[in-house]
Amino acid sequence: MSDELIEELDLANSGALPSPFGRAEFEVLGSPASVQSKKAVRDEYLNAIREQLKEIKYLM
């Protein structure tokens, strides 16, 4: 493996760059909130997702 590929893989594992292989998968922990749930439950779920993905800098 080239040094460039190793560096890109390290950056991808840290969340600084997307995978050099063109695929990104994310597993969201916790139970989903229904659209019919109360606003507080939906907001709590969205905040949990944001917290889990905050280190991924290339994700909007």
C-alpha positions as a LaTeX table, in Angstrom:
\begin{tabular}{lrrr}
\hline
Residue & $x$ (\AA) & $y$ (\AA) & $z$ (\AA) \\
\hline
Met1 & 0.00 & 0.00 & 0.00 \\
Ser2 & 1.28 & 3.44 & $-0.81$ \\
Asp3 & 1.94 & 6.01 & 1.88 \\
Glu4 & $-0.66$ & 8.30 & 0.31 \\
Leu5 & $-3.39$ & 5.65 & 0.59 \\
Ile6 & $-2.44$ & 4.87 & 4.18 \\
Glu7 & $-2.63$ & 8.57 & 5.03 \\
Glu8 & $-6.05$ & 8.88 & 3.35 \\
Leu9 & $-7.33$ & 5.84 & 5.23 \\
Asp10 & $-6.15$ & 7.31 & 8.53 \\
Leu11 & $-7.89$ & 10.60 & 7.77 \\
Ala12 & $-11.06$ & 8.74 & 6.75 \\
Asn13 & $-11.03$ & 6.72 & 9.99 \\
Ser14 & $-10.72$ & 9.92 & 12.03 \\
Gly15 & $-13.62$ & 11.54 & 10.15 \\
Ala16 & $-11.55$ & 14.28 & 8.55 \\
Leu17 & $-12.10$ & 13.03 & 4.97 \\
Pro18 & $-14.55$ & 10.72 & 3.23 \\
Ser19 & $-13.37$ & 7.24 & 2.38 \\
Pro20 & $-11.06$ & 7.06 & $-0.65$ \\
Phe21 & $-13.24$ & 4.16 & $-1.86$ \\
Gly22 & $-16.30$ & 6.40 & $-2.33$ \\
Arg23 & $-18.56$ & 4.87 & 0.30 \\
Ala24 & $-19.62$ & 6.11 & 3.71 \\
Glu25 & $-21.88$ & 4.27 & 6.12 \\
Phe26 & $-23.13$ & 5.56 & 9.44 \\
Glu27 & $-24.88$ & 3.62 & 12.16 \\
Val28 & $-27.07$ & 5.81 & 14.34 \\
Leu29 & $-27.32$ & 4.47 & 17.86 \\
Gly30 & $-30.60$ & 4.58 & 19.73 \\
Ser31 & $-34.19$ & 3.93 & 18.85 \\
Pro32 & $-35.75$ & 6.05 & 16.11 \\
Ala33 & $-38.35$ & 8.70 & 16.82 \\
Ser34 & $-41.59$ & 8.56 & 14.88 \\
Val35 & $-42.86$ & 11.55 & 12.94 \\
Gln36 & $-45.89$ & 11.31 & 15.21 \\
Ser37 & $-43.76$ & 11.56 & 18.37 \\
Lys38 & $-43.88$ & 14.64 & 20.54 \\
Lys39 & $-41.56$ & 17.45 & 19.51 \\
Ala40 & $-39.37$ & 16.96 & 22.60 \\
Val41 & $-38.78$ & 13.29 & 21.67 \\
Arg42 & $-37.92$ & 14.18 & 18.06 \\
Asp43 & $-35.57$ & 16.97 & 19.20 \\
Glu44 & $-33.83$ & 14.61 & 21.62 \\
Tyr45 & $-33.34$ & 12.09 & 18.80 \\
Leu46 & $-31.94$ & 14.74 & 16.43 \\
Asn47 & $-29.56$ & 15.99 & 19.11 \\
Ala48 & $-28.35$ & 12.43 & 19.71 \\
Ile49 & $-27.62$ & 12.06 & 15.98 \\
Arg50 & $-25.79$ & 15.39 & 15.87 \\
Glu51 & $-23.73$ & 14.39 & 18.91 \\
Gln52 & $-22.74$ & 11.06 & 17.34 \\
Leu53 & $-21.73$ & 12.66 & 14.03 \\
Lys54 & $-20.11$ & 15.88 & 15.29 \\
Glu55 & $-16.56$ & 14.63 & 14.70 \\
Ile56 & $-17.18$ & 13.98 & 11.01 \\
Lys57 & $-16.07$ & 17.24 & 9.49 \\
Tyr58 & $-17.04$ & 16.62 & 5.86 \\
Leu59 & $-20.67$ & 15.73 & 6.63 \\
Met60 & $-23.12$ & 18.61 & 6.27 \\
\hline
\end{tabular}
